[in-house]
């Protein structure tokens, strides 16, 4: 079976038609027929890749669509030796929109209705396999990525991903990681970063910690990335996951616009929590706290250089937002003023002094503006901040290199992706790999 599959994948002349057919089934999500029918080529491919036939289940709306997606993932990620080209991977990476004028050139495998593909992806992103397909398209296919980034309803793609991050306790770690990689790829685009801060949501019903009211999609994205960092610190402690969150926030920072008060508070709150750890480590004070699951969360899990790197990144994110959009972020300035005692020690640390000079200038300016504010109400303080921001001289802050992070797939990435794809296949409710192997007639009537 292994030799037959190797030959099929590496020498398949019908790869583009196979990929087109599998994508079509994924998009259409056809209802299962009342009577079994011959599966033809699909059944033949399935029986070569999987020894067990698909099992009927009510847990999946469209068994054929679900199986087509898994088969597409397996074939397009089939391991190849150096010098070999996987025709299924190539076909998926070279899809073009069927409205594209130059869709017949040699760089295009076939044309497809990207509207229907986008809608299918958006409707099924709670499924880890669909999130992985989204990654393959965003990372490998610039035409599809460009199409998605040009959509004016990008919230339909983002909100399901963000909801999965909100439910991180109930989401597999690898699924969380793939969501974050997708978000990092999206935030590499400046148009995307501007657009998410222009889209207003009247509510986010699945967000239960507090009523957010009207909030921009960008602020929801910031909130979920910060929440994921805190979740990772408490439970997973995965450096790669941590770095992806900070990189996505950094990519967005210069585009922060009307950042929601709760998002601004959470950003500075994260800095404060890490600063307290940092100060304890500098003083070499032992501190152990029991987490909610009963395991010990020890500050010694952090080393000082790693912690300082995270703290500096957060300050760079704040600085980028102030340098680019100070007048449009009164709630961020308010949060800075509220937490300024936490920031003071970092003005004197050599590794922070340069970035803190800008933040200190902002704090000094707005603190002086607030000296005459006697009421102290939040609304009055914000009004004073907004007025001061309009009078702020735009060229007085030092300019730093733009924060730009790009996702780069690691060398030998197949060591992660191939086992991960097979784990998704194995977990499918349609496939029982514990049953006896079939006699080779699977997929036929």
Sine and cosine of phi, psi and omega as CSV:
sin_phi,cos_phi,sin_psi,cos_psi,sin_omega,cos_omega
0.00,0.00,-0.63,0.78,0.00,-1.00
-0.88,0.48,-0.71,0.71,0.01,-1.00
-0.89,0.45,-0.67,0.75,-0.01,-1.00
-0.89,0.46,-0.64,0.77,-0.01,-1.00
-0.94,0.33,-0.65,0.76,0.07,-1.00
-0.83,0.56,-0.74,0.68,-0.01,-1.00
-0.89,0.45,-0.66,0.75,-0.01,-1.00
-0.88,0.47,-0.75,0.66,-0.11,-0.99
-0.94,0.34,-0.70,0.71,-0.13,-0.99
-0.99,0.10,-0.30,0.96,-0.06,-1.00
-0.82,-0.57,0.35,0.94,-0.08,-1.00
-0.98,0.21,0.86,-0.51,0.02,-1.00
-1.00,0.09,-0.18,0.98,-0.04,-1.00
-0.93,-0.37,0.42,0.91,-0.08,-1.00
-0.86,0.51,-0.70,0.71,-0.05,-1.00
-0.90,0.44,-0.62,0.78,0.02,-1.00
-0.94,0.34,-0.57,0.83,0.04,-1.00
-0.91,0.40,-0.72,0.69,0.03,-1.00
-0.88,0.47,-0.69,0.73,0.03,-1.00
-0.86,0.51,-0.70,0.71,-0.01,-1.00
-0.91,0.42,-0.68,0.73,0.00,-1.00
-0.91,0.41,-0.68,0.74,0.05,-1.00
-0.89,0.45,-0.63,0.77,0.02,-1.00
-0.88,0.48,-0.69,0.73,0.02,-1.00
-0.91,0.41,-0.62,0.79,0.05,-1.00
-0.89,0.46,-0.67,0.74,-0.03,-1.00
-0.94,0.33,-0.70,0.72,-0.07,-1.00
-0.96,0.27,-0.46,0.89,-0.05,-1.00
0.72,0.70,0.86,0.51,-0.09,-1.00
-0.92,0.40,0.59,-0.81,0.07,-1.00
-0.93,0.36,0.56,-0.83,0.02,-1.00
-0.91,0.41,0.61,-0.79,0.01,-1.00
-0.94,0.34,0.43,-0.90,0.02,-1.00
-0.93,0.37,-0.54,0.84,0.01,-1.00
-0.88,-0.47,0.60,-0.80,0.01,-1.00
-0.90,0.44,0.62,-0.79,0.04,-1.00
-0.79,-0.61,0.30,-0.96,0.02,-1.00
-0.91,0.41,0.73,-0.68,-0.06,-1.00
-1.00,0.05,-0.17,0.98,0.08,-1.00
0.84,0.53,-0.71,-0.70,-0.05,-1.00
-0.87,0.50,-0.65,0.76,-0.01,-1.00
-0.85,0.52,-0.72,0.70,0.00,-1.00
-0.91,0.41,-0.59,0.81,0.03,-1.00
-0.91,0.42,-0.70,0.71,0.06,-1.00
-0.89,0.46,-0.69,0.72,-0.03,-1.00
-0.87,0.50,-0.70,0.71,-0.06,-1.00
-0.94,0.35,-0.40,0.92,0.06,-1.00
-0.97,0.22,-0.58,0.82,-0.05,-1.00
-1.00,0.08,-0.65,0.76,-0.06,-1.00
-0.87,-0.49,0.79,-0.62,0.00,-1.00
-0.97,0.25,-0.40,0.92,-0.01,-1.00
-0.99,-0.12,0.69,-0.72,0.03,-1.00
-0.96,0.29,0.41,-0.91,0.04,-1.00
-0.90,0.43,0.60,-0.80,-0.02,-1.00
-0.96,-0.27,0.70,-0.72,0.02,-1.00
-0.91,0.41,0.59,-0.80,0.01,-1.00
-0.42,-0.91,0.47,-0.88,0.05,-1.00
-1.00,0.00,-0.06,1.00,-0.05,-1.00
-0.97,0.24,-0.31,0.95,-0.03,-1.00
-0.89,-0.45,0.79,-0.62,-0.07,-1.00
-0.90,0.43,-0.69,0.72,-0.02,-1.00
-0.79,-0.62,0.99,-0.11,0.00,-1.00
-0.83,0.56,-0.64,0.77,-0.03,-1.00
-0.91,0.41,-0.68,0.73,0.04,-1.00
-0.89,0.46,-0.64,0.77,-0.01,-1.00
-0.92,0.40,-0.71,0.70,-0.01,-1.00
-0.93,0.36,-0.59,0.80,0.04,-1.00
-0.88,0.48,-0.65,0.76,0.02,-1.00
-0.89,0.45,-0.72,0.69,-0.01,-1.00
-0.90,0.44,-0.66,0.76,0.01,-1.00
-0.91,0.41,-0.63,0.78,0.05,-1.00
-0.88,0.47,-0.68,0.73,0.01,-1.00
-0.90,0.44,-0.70,0.72,-0.01,-1.00
-0.90,0.44,-0.75,0.66,-0.06,-1.00
-0.92,0.39,-0.66,0.75,-0.07,-1.00
-0.97,0.24,-0.23,0.97,0.03,-1.00
-0.91,-0.42,0.26,0.97,0.00,-1.00
-0.89,0.47,0.75,-0.67,-0.11,-0.99
-0.89,0.46,0.71,-0.71,0.05,-1.00
-0.81,-0.58,0.54,-0.84,0.06,-1.00
-0.97,0.25,0.26,-0.97,0.03,-1.00
-0.85,0.53,0.67,-0.74,0.01,-1.00
1.00,0.01,-0.22,0.98,0.04,-1.00
-1.00,-0.07,0.52,-0.86,0.05,-1.00
-0.85,-0.53,0.82,-0.57,0.02,-1.00
-0.98,0.20,0.92,-0.40,-0.07,-1.00
-0.92,0.40,-0.44,0.90,0.04,-1.00
-0.95,0.31,-0.68,0.73,0.05,-1.00
-0.88,0.47,-0.70,0.72,0.01,-1.00
-0.88,0.47,-0.69,0.73,-0.03,-1.00
-0.89,0.45,-0.66,0.75,0.01,-1.00
-0.92,0.38,-0.57,0.82,-0.05,-1.00
-0.98,0.21,-0.18,0.98,-0.10,-0.99
-0.85,-0.53,0.40,0.92,0.10,-0.99
-0.93,0.36,0.57,-0.82,0.08,-1.00
-0.80,-0.60,0.36,-0.93,0.06,-1.00
-0.92,0.40,0.67,-0.74,-0.03,-1.00
-0.93,0.37,-0.12,0.99,0.08,-1.00
-0.99,-0.12,-0.05,1.00,-0.02,-1.00
-0.95,0.31,0.75,-0.66,-0.09,-1.00
-0.93,0.38,-0.59,0.81,-0.06,-1.00
-0.99,-0.15,0.52,0.85,-0.09,-1.00
-0.95,0.31,-0.09,1.00,-0.02,-1.00
-0.99,-0.11,0.07,1.00,-0.04,-1.00
-0.97,0.26,0.17,-0.99,-0.14,-0.99
-0.93,0.38,-0.33,0.95,-0.03,-1.00
-0.99,0.13,-0.07,1.00,-0.04,-1.00
-0.95,-0.30,0.78,-0.63,0.03,-1.00
-0.98,0.21,-0.75,0.66,0.08,-1.00
-0.26,-0.96,0.28,-0.96,0.03,-1.00
-1.00,-0.06,0.53,-0.85,-0.03,-1.00
-0.54,-0.84,0.44,-0.90,0.04,-1.00
-0.98,0.21,0.99,-0.16,-0.07,-1.00
-0.95,0.31,-0.39,0.92,0.10,-0.99
-0.87,0.50,-0.75,0.66,-0.03,-1.00
-0.93,0.37,-0.59,0.80,0.03,-1.00
-0.91,0.42,-0.70,0.72,0.01,-1.00
-0.87,0.49,-0.72,0.70,-0.01,-1.00
-0.90,0.43,-0.61,0.79,0.03,-1.00
-0.91,0.41,-0.68,0.74,0.04,-1.00
-0.88,0.48,-0.74,0.67,-0.04,-1.00
-0.87,0.50,-0.58,0.81,-0.08,-1.00
-0.98,0.18,-0.20,0.98,-0.11,-0.99
-0.78,-0.63,0.34,0.94,-0.10,-0.99
-0.95,0.30,-0.18,0.98,0.11,-0.99
-0.94,0.33,-0.25,0.97,0.04,-1.00
-1.00,0.04,0.79,-0.62,-0.05,-1.00
-0.87,0.49,-0.55,0.83,0.00,-1.00
-0.91,0.42,-0.63,0.78,0.03,-1.00
-0.92,0.38,-0.63,0.77,0.06,-1.00
-0.87,0.49,-0.60,0.80,0.03,-1.00
-0.94,0.35,-0.63,0.77,0.08,-1.00
-0.88,0.47,-0.66,0.75,0.05,-1.00
-0.85,0.53,-0.68,0.73,0.03,-1.00
-0.87,0.50,-0.74,0.68,-0.03,-1.00
-0.86,0.51,-0.62,0.79,-0.01,-1.00
-0.96,0.28,-0.70,0.71,-0.01,-1.00
-0.91,0.41,-0.65,0.76,-0.10,-0.99
-0.99,0.17,-0.60,0.80,-0.16,-0.99
-0.97,-0.25,-0.31,0.95,-0.11,-0.99
-0.85,-0.52,0.99,-0.10,-0.05,-1.00
-0.89,0.46,-0.47,0.88,0.02,-1.00
-0.92,0.39,-0.73,0.68,0.00,-1.00
-0.92,0.38,-0.66,0.75,0.02,-1.00
-0.87,0.49,-0.72,0.70,0.02,-1.00
-0.88,0.47,-0.63,0.77,0.04,-1.00
-0.88,0.47,-0.74,0.67,-0.04,-1.00
-0.89,0.45,-0.65,0.76,-0.02,-1.00
-0.93,0.36,-0.32,0.95,0.01,-1.00
-1.00,0.02,-0.12,0.99,-0.04,-1.00
-0.92,0.40,0.63,-0.78,0.05,-1.00
-1.00,0.02,-0.09,1.00,0.05,-1.00
-0.90,-0.43,0.71,0.70,-0.06,-1.00
-0.89,0.46,-0.32,0.95,0.04,-1.00
-0.88,0.47,-0.48,0.88,0.02,-1.00
-0.91,0.41,-0.46,0.89,0.06,-1.00
-1.00,0.08,-0.65,0.76,-0.12,-0.99
-0.97,0.24,-0.70,0.72,-0.15,-0.99
-0.87,0.49,-0.66,0.76,0.07,-1.00
-0.88,0.48,-0.60,0.80,0.04,-1.00
-0.91,0.40,-0.68,0.73,-0.02,-1.00
-0.93,0.37,-0.57,0.82,0.05,-1.00
-0.90,0.43,-0.60,0.80,0.06,-1.00
-0.91,0.41,-0.61,0.79,0.07,-1.00
-0.91,0.42,-0.62,0.79,0.02,-1.00
-0.88,0.47,-0.55,0.83,0.00,-1.00
-0.99,-0.15,0.66,0.75,-0.09,-1.00
-0.85,0.53,-0.53,0.85,0.02,-1.00
-0.87,0.50,-0.47,0.88,-0.06,-1.00
-0.97,-0.26,0.14,0.99,-0.07,-1.00
-0.91,-0.42,0.68,-0.73,0.01,-1.00
-0.88,0.47,0.57,-0.82,-0.06,-1.00
-0.85,0.53,-0.67,0.74,0.00,-1.00
-0.92,0.40,-0.53,0.85,0.07,-1.00
-0.92,0.40,-0.68,0.74,0.06,-1.00
-0.85,0.52,-0.70,0.71,-0.02,-1.00
-0.88,0.47,-0.69,0.72,-0.01,-1.00
-0.92,0.39,-0.58,0.81,0.08,-1.00
-0.87,0.49,-0.72,0.69,-0.04,-1.00
-0.92,0.40,-0.60,0.80,0.05,-1.00
-0.90,0.43,-0.67,0.74,0.07,-1.00
-0.86,0.51,-0.69,0.73,0.00,-1.00
-0.91,0.42,-0.64,0.77,0.03,-1.00
-0.89,0.46,-0.67,0.74,0.03,-1.00
-0.89,0.46,-0.68,0.73,0.00,-1.00
-0.90,0.45,-0.65,0.76,-0.05,-1.00
-0.96,0.27,-0.08,1.00,0.12,-0.99
-0.95,0.32,-0.23,0.97,-0.05,-1.00
-0.99,-0.17,0.85,-0.53,-0.05,-1.00
-0.91,0.41,-0.59,0.81,0.02,-1.00
-0.88,0.47,-0.66,0.76,0.05,-1.00
-0.87,0.49,-0.72,0.69,-0.05,-1.00
-0.89,0.46,-0.59,0.81,0.07,-1.00
-0.95,0.30,-0.67,0.74,-0.10,-1.00
-0.89,0.45,-0.66,0.75,-0.08,-1.00
-0.91,0.41,-0.40,0.91,0.03,-1.00
-1.00,0.03,-0.04,1.00,0.07,-1.00
-0.98,-0.21,-0.24,0.97,-0.02,-1.00
-1.00,-0.01,0.89,-0.46,-0.01,-1.00
-0.99,-0.14,0.68,-0.73,0.07,-1.00
-0.93,-0.37,0.71,-0.70,0.00,-1.00
-0.95,0.32,-0.48,0.88,0.02,-1.00
-0.29,-0.96,0.28,-0.96,0.12,-0.99
-0.79,-0.62,1.00,0.06,-0.21,-0.98
-0.87,0.48,-0.46,0.89,-0.02,-1.00
-0.99,0.14,-0.15,0.99,0.02,-1.00
-1.00,0.08,0.94,-0.34,-0.18,-0.98
-0.98,-0.21,-0.17,0.98,-0.10,-1.00
-0.91,0.41,-0.56,0.83,0.05,-1.00
-0.25,-0.97,0.33,-0.94,0.06,-1.00
-0.97,0.24,0.85,-0.52,-0.07,-1.00
-1.00,0.03,-0.37,0.93,-0.07,-1.00
0.91,0.42,-0.45,-0.89,0.04,-1.00
-0.94,0.35,0.76,-0.65,-0.09,-1.00
-0.49,-0.87,0.54,-0.84,0.04,-1.00
-0.98,0.20,0.42,-0.91,0.06,-1.00
-0.87,0.49,-0.58,0.81,0.03,-1.00
-0.88,0.47,-0.63,0.77,0.02,-1.00
-0.93,0.37,-0.58,0.81,0.07,-1.00
-0.90,0.43,-0.66,0.75,0.03,-1.00
-0.88,0.47,-0.70,0.71,0.04,-1.00
-0.87,0.50,-0.72,0.69,0.00,-1.00
-0.86,0.52,-0.70,0.72,-0.05,-1.00
-0.94,0.34,-0.58,0.82,0.05,-1.00
-0.92,0.39,-0.67,0.74,0.04,-1.00
-0.91,0.42,-0.65,0.76,0.02,-1.00
-0.90,0.44,-0.61,0.79,0.01,-1.00
-0.93,0.37,-0.61,0.79,0.07,-1.00
-0.86,0.50,-0.71,0.70,-0.01,-1.00
-0.92,0.39,-0.61,0.79,0.06,-1.00
-0.90,0.44,-0.67,0.75,0.01,-1.00
-0.91,0.42,-0.66,0.75,0.02,-1.00
-0.88,0.48,-0.61,0.79,-0.10,-1.00
-0.99,0.15,-0.55,0.84,-0.20,-0.98
-0.81,-0.59,-0.79,0.61,-0.17,-0.99
-1.00,0.07,-0.73,0.69,-0.02,-1.00
0.84,0.54,0.77,0.64,0.02,-1.00
-0.98,-0.21,0.89,-0.46,-0.07,-1.00
-0.90,0.43,-0.64,0.77,-0.02,-1.00
-0.89,0.46,-0.67,0.74,0.03,-1.00
-0.89,0.46,-0.69,0.73,0.02,-1.00
-0.86,0.52,-0.75,0.66,-0.05,-1.00
-0.90,0.43,-0.58,0.81,0.02,-1.00
-0.90,0.43,-0.66,0.75,0.03,-1.00
-0.89,0.46,-0.75,0.66,-0.03,-1.00
-0.90,0.43,-0.61,0.79,0.01,-1.00
-0.90,0.43,-0.67,0.74,0.02,-1.00
-0.91,0.42,-0.67,0.74,0.05,-1.00
-0.89,0.46,-0.67,0.74,0.00,-1.00
-0.89,0.45,-0.67,0.74,0.03,-1.00
-0.87,0.49,-0.56,0.83,-0.04,-1.00
-0.99,0.12,-0.37,0.93,-0.29,-0.96
-0.83,0.56,-0.67,0.74,-0.02,-1.00
-0.94,0.34,-0.20,0.98,0.01,-1.00
-0.96,-0.27,0.04,1.00,0.06,-1.00
-0.80,0.60,0.80,-0.60,-0.03,-1.00
-0.62,-0.78,0.86,-0.51,-0.02,-1.00
0.81,0.59,0.76,0.65,0.01,-1.00
-0.85,0.53,0.75,-0.66,-0.05,-1.00
-0.87,0.49,0.59,-0.80,-0.03,-1.00
-0.83,0.56,-0.61,0.79,-0.02,-1.00
-0.94,0.34,-0.59,0.80,0.05,-1.00
-0.91,0.42,-0.67,0.74,0.04,-1.00
-0.89,0.45,-0.67,0.74,0.02,-1.00
-0.90,0.45,-0.66,0.75,-0.02,-1.00
-0.92,0.40,-0.60,0.80,0.01,-1.00
-0.89,0.46,-0.75,0.66,0.01,-1.00
-0.96,0.28,-0.48,0.88,0.07,-1.00
-0.91,0.42,-0.61,0.79,0.06,-1.00
-0.90,0.43,-0.68,0.74,0.04,-1.00
-0.87,0.49,-0.69,0.72,-0.03,-1.00
-0.89,0.46,-0.69,0.72,-0.01,-1.00
-0.88,0.47,-0.68,0.74,0.00,-1.00
-0.95,0.31,-0.56,0.83,0.03,-1.00
-0.90,0.44,-0.62,0.78,0.04,-1.00
-0.90,0.44,-0.67,0.74,0.08,-1.00
-0.87,0.50,-0.70,0.71,-0.04,-1.00
-0.88,0.48,-0.71,0.70,-0.01,-1.00
-0.91,0.43,-0.60,0.80,0.04,-1.00
-0.91,0.41,-0.64,0.76,0.01,-1.00
-0.92,0.40,-0.61,0.79,0.04,-1.00
-0.90,0.43,-0.58,0.81,0.04,-1.00
-0.99,0.11,-0.08,1.00,-0.01,-1.00
0.85,0.53,0.66,0.75,0.05,-1.00
-1.00,-0.04,0.82,-0.57,0.09,-1.00
-0.93,0.37,0.69,-0.72,0.02,-1.00
-0.52,-0.85,0.87,-0.50,0.03,-1.00
-0.79,-0.61,0.71,-0.70,-0.05,-1.00
-0.77,-0.63,0.68,-0.73,0.06,-1.00
-0.98,0.20,0.80,-0.60,0.04,-1.00
-0.99,0.13,0.10,-0.99,-0.08,-1.00
-0.90,0.44,-0.42,0.91,0.00,-1.00
-1.00,-0.06,0.12,0.99,0.11,-0.99
1.00,-0.03,-0.07,1.00,0.00,-1.00
-1.00,-0.02,0.44,-0.90,-0.06,-1.00
-0.98,0.20,0.75,-0.66,0.08,-1.00
-0.95,-0.33,0.98,-0.21,-0.16,-0.99
-0.98,-0.22,0.72,-0.70,0.06,-1.00
-0.85,0.53,-0.45,0.89,-0.04,-1.00
-0.93,0.37,-0.18,0.98,0.11,-0.99
-0.90,0.43,-0.35,0.94,0.05,-1.00
-0.98,-0.18,0.63,-0.77,0.21,-0.98
-0.98,-0.21,0.44,-0.90,-0.13,-0.99
-0.85,0.52,-0.73,0.68,0.00,-1.00
-0.87,0.50,-0.65,0.76,0.00,-1.00
-0.91,0.41,-0.66,0.75,0.00,-1.00
-0.92,0.40,-0.65,0.76,0.01,-1.00
-0.91,0.41,-0.55,0.84,0.04,-1.00
-0.90,0.43,-0.67,0.74,0.03,-1.00
-0.92,0.40,-0.70,0.72,0.01,-1.00
-0.87,0.49,-0.68,0.73,0.00,-1.00
-0.91,0.41,-0.61,0.79,0.03,-1.00
-0.89,0.46,-0.67,0.74,0.03,-1.00
-0.88,0.47,-0.68,0.73,0.03,-1.00
-0.91,0.42,-0.58,0.82,0.06,-1.00
-0.91,0.41,-0.60,0.80,0.06,-1.00
-0.90,0.44,-0.72,0.69,0.03,-1.00
-0.88,0.47,-0.71,0.70,-0.02,-1.00
-0.88,0.47,-0.66,0.75,0.01,-1.00
-0.89,0.46,-0.64,0.77,0.02,-1.00
-0.91,0.41,-0.66,0.75,-0.01,-1.00
-0.93,0.36,-0.66,0.75,-0.03,-1.00
-0.91,0.41,-0.65,0.76,-0.09,-1.00
-1.00,0.01,-0.58,0.81,-0.19,-0.98
-0.64,-0.76,0.62,0.78,-0.06,-1.00
-0.83,0.56,-0.71,0.71,-0.08,-1.00
-0.91,0.42,-0.37,0.93,-0.06,-1.00
-0.98,-0.17,0.17,0.99,-0.05,-1.00
-0.72,-0.69,0.88,0.48,-0.01,-1.00
-0.90,0.44,-0.54,0.84,-0.03,-1.00
-0.94,0.34,-0.51,0.86,0.08,-1.00
-0.93,0.37,-0.65,0.76,0.05,-1.00
-0.90,0.44,-0.66,0.75,0.04,-1.00
-0.86,0.50,-0.72,0.70,0.00,-1.00
-0.90,0.44,-0.61,0.80,0.05,-1.00
-0.89,0.46,-0.72,0.70,0.01,-1.00
-0.89,0.46,-0.63,0.78,-0.02,-1.00
-0.91,0.41,-0.54,0.84,-0.07,-1.00
-0.95,-0.32,0.32,0.95,-0.16,-0.99
-0.90,0.43,-0.46,0.89,0.05,-1.00
-0.88,0.48,-0.57,0.82,0.03,-1.00
-0.92,0.38,-0.50,0.86,-0.07,-1.00
-0.99,0.15,-0.46,0.89,-0.13,-0.99
-0.78,0.63,-0.75,0.67,-0.07,-1.00
-0.86,0.51,-0.39,0.92,-0.10,-1.00
-0.99,0.11,-0.19,0.98,0.06,-1.00
-0.94,0.35,-0.42,0.91,-0.07,-1.00
-0.98,-0.17,-0.12,0.99,0.04,-1.00
-0.99,0.13,0.80,-0.59,-0.10,-1.00
-0.82,0.58,-0.63,0.78,-0.06,-1.00
-0.96,0.28,-0.21,0.98,-0.02,-1.00
-0.93,-0.38,-0.22,0.98,-0.20,-0.98
-0.85,0.53,-0.67,0.74,-0.08,-1.00
-0.91,0.42,-0.74,0.67,-0.02,-1.00
-0.94,0.33,-0.53,0.85,0.00,-1.00
-0.96,0.29,-0.37,0.93,-0.01,-1.00
-0.87,0.50,-0.64,0.76,0.04,-1.00
-0.92,0.40,-0.73,0.68,-0.05,-1.00
-0.91,0.42,-0.63,0.77,0.05,-1.00
-0.88,0.48,-0.62,0.78,0.01,-1.00
-0.89,0.45,-0.66,0.75,0.04,-1.00
-0.91,0.42,-0.71,0.71,0.00,-1.00
-0.88,0.47,-0.69,0.72,-0.01,-1.00
-0.89,0.45,-0.69,0.72,-0.04,-1.00
-0.89,0.46,-0.76,0.65,-0.09,-1.00
-0.98,0.21,-0.46,0.89,0.09,-1.00
-0.90,0.43,-0.66,0.76,0.02,-1.00
-0.91,0.41,-0.57,0.82,0.03,-1.00
-0.91,0.41,-0.51,0.86,-0.08,-1.00
-1.00,0.02,-0.07,1.00,-0.02,-1.00
-0.88,0.47,-0.54,0.84,-0.03,-1.00
-1.00,0.00,0.01,1.00,0.01,-1.00
-1.00,0.10,0.96,-0.29,-0.09,-1.00
-1.00,-0.04,-0.39,0.92,-0.08,-1.00
-0.95,0.30,-0.64,0.77,0.03,-1.00
0.97,0.26,0.06,1.00,0.01,-1.00
-0.95,0.32,0.47,-0.89,-0.03,-1.00
-0.86,0.51,-0.69,0.72,-0.03,-1.00
-0.89,0.46,-0.66,0.75,0.00,-1.00
-0.93,0.38,-0.65,0.76,0.03,-1.00
-0.89,0.46,-0.71,0.71,0.01,-1.00
-0.90,0.43,-0.61,0.80,0.04,-1.00
-0.90,0.44,-0.66,0.75,0.02,-1.00
-0.91,0.41,-0.66,0.76,0.03,-1.00
-0.89,0.45,-0.71,0.71,-0.01,-1.00
-0.89,0.46,-0.66,0.75,0.02,-1.00
-0.91,0.41,-0.69,0.72,0.01,-1.00
-0.90,0.43,-0.58,0.81,-0.01,-1.00
-0.91,0.42,-0.59,0.81,0.01,-1.00
-0.92,0.38,-0.43,0.90,-0.01,-1.00
-0.99,-0.12,0.03,1.00,-0.05,-1.00
-0.93,0.36,0.78,-0.63,0.04,-1.00
-0.95,0.32,0.88,-0.47,-0.21,-0.98
-0.93,0.36,-0.32,0.95,-0.12,-0.99
-0.97,-0.23,0.23,0.97,-0.11,-0.99
-1.00,0.02,-0.25,0.97,0.01,-1.00
-1.00,0.02,0.65,-0.76,0.04,-1.00
-0.92,0.40,0.62,-0.78,0.00,-1.00
-1.00,-0.04,0.74,-0.68,0.05,-1.00
-0.92,-0.39,0.31,-0.95,0.05,-1.00
-0.83,0.56,0.63,-0.77,-0.03,-1.00
-0.88,0.48,0.68,-0.73,0.03,-1.00
-0.97,0.23,0.91,-0.41,-0.02,-1.00
-0.62,-0.78,0.89,-0.47,0.03,-1.00
-0.85,-0.53,0.65,-0.76,-0.03,-1.00
-0.81,-0.58,0.67,-0.75,0.06,-1.00
-0.96,0.29,0.77,-0.64,0.07,-1.00
-0.82,-0.57,0.84,-0.54,0.00,-1.00
-0.93,0.37,0.73,-0.68,-0.06,-1.00
-0.93,0.37,0.46,-0.89,0.10,-1.00
-0.89,0.45,0.58,-0.81,-0.06,-1.00
0.86,0.50,0.63,0.78,-0.02,-1.00
-0.89,0.45,-0.34,0.94,0.01,-1.00
-0.88,0.48,-0.38,0.93,0.02,-1.00
-0.92,0.39,-0.39,0.92,0.12,-0.99
-1.00,-0.06,-0.75,0.66,-0.19,-0.98
-0.94,0.34,-0.66,0.75,-0.05,-1.00
-0.90,0.43,-0.76,0.64,0.07,-1.00
-0.88,0.48,-0.59,0.81,-0.02,-1.00
-0.91,0.42,-0.69,0.72,0.02,-1.00
-0.88,0.47,-0.69,0.72,0.00,-1.00
-0.92,0.39,-0.50,0.87,0.07,-1.00
-0.92,0.39,-0.57,0.82,0.05,-1.00
-0.93,0.37,-0.66,0.75,0.04,-1.00
-0.89,0.46,-0.72,0.70,-0.04,-1.00
-0.89,0.46,-0.55,0.83,-0.03,-1.00
-0.99,0.12,-0.07,1.00,-0.05,-1.00
-0.88,0.47,0.71,-0.70,0.05,-1.00
-0.93,0.37,-0.16,0.99,-0.02,-1.00
-1.00,-0.01,-0.15,0.99,-0.13,-0.99
-0.80,-0.60,0.85,-0.53,0.07,-1.00
-0.95,-0.32,0.99,-0.13,-0.04,-1.00
-0.99,0.17,-0.02,1.00,0.02,-1.00
-1.00,-0.03,-0.14,0.99,-0.03,-1.00
-0.99,0.17,0.31,-0.95,0.03,-1.00
-0.86,0.51,0.53,-0.85,0.00,-1.00
-0.90,0.43,0.51,-0.86,-0.02,-1.00
-0.97,0.24,0.18,-0.98,-0.03,-1.00
-1.00,0.02,0.22,0.97,0.04,-1.00
0.99,-0.14,-0.02,1.00,-0.03,-1.00
-0.98,-0.17,0.19,0.98,-0.02,-1.00
-0.87,0.49,0.66,-0.75,0.08,-1.00
1.00,-0.05,-0.08,1.00,0.04,-1.00
-0.92,-0.40,0.38,-0.92,-0.05,-1.00
-0.99,0.16,0.00,0.00,0.00,0.00
